[in-house]
Amino acid sequence: MSRHVAIVTDSTAYLPPPAMERHSITAVPLTVVLGDQALEEGTEISARSLATALQKRRPVTTSRPSPEMFSQAYRAAADAGATGIVSLHLSAELSGTYDAAVLAAKEAPVPVRVVDTGMIAMALGFCALAAAEVAETGGSLDEAVAAAEKRAEGTFAYFYVDTLDYLRRGGRIGAAQALLGSALSVKPLLQLDDGRIDMLERVRTASRAIARLEEIAAERAGTAPVDIAVHHLSAPERAAALADRLRERVTGLVDLHVSEVGAVIGAHTGPGLLGVVVSAR
């Protein structure tokens, strides 16, 4: 028996598969273009394959899902009995995914509310989980959307990258910021702000930058109930160590997820990425 309201997101939410299955969340995949191959994130290209391609300096770009892919997801949800759909997506400042979903929603067989969360990675994933939890208790479209938007307001994402070159190539950060981030061999800390990736701080060494990332996340978490996600690309030991330290420091921690980002975010950040998402309950 289906829920009254179905939840759709996209592959950049990087929700753990068990959570997606438990909450019946559908993720529409973005595409990674590797050379002359167009590969769907999550099924046709792995983060490891992407990291290898980047290290070999192979040309890599990304593209949004087509409106037809969203149409298929909406039709499938309606066929399964949903009478409404909440479609939650990564920041429209970073991708045309939201626009594709809006186009598809116009032709959907049931009402679809498309939401630009302004988020990415598990910052988006936590919004999808919030909407799903409301939907599972019989909440309306408006109530599910409100839950996602409220979660987004209390969610913050911080990132360490070894270099800003990948973000500069993909147009996700300005050339001036990239130059500042590369000056004097400093290591950049970034934040998601109003749906955009902006420079937060510049730190002299990688170890100090990661320590500062931990400090910023712990300060943001405070003592209130929060969920945390630690993301990485080709840095599992760093991610596990950071997660362990945050478990000790954050007194209000409810859930902590550790995962490698997929190929789409990886294409724009490069190997060595370490990110922390703090999301208030």
Disulfide bonds with the S-S distance in Angstrom:
none
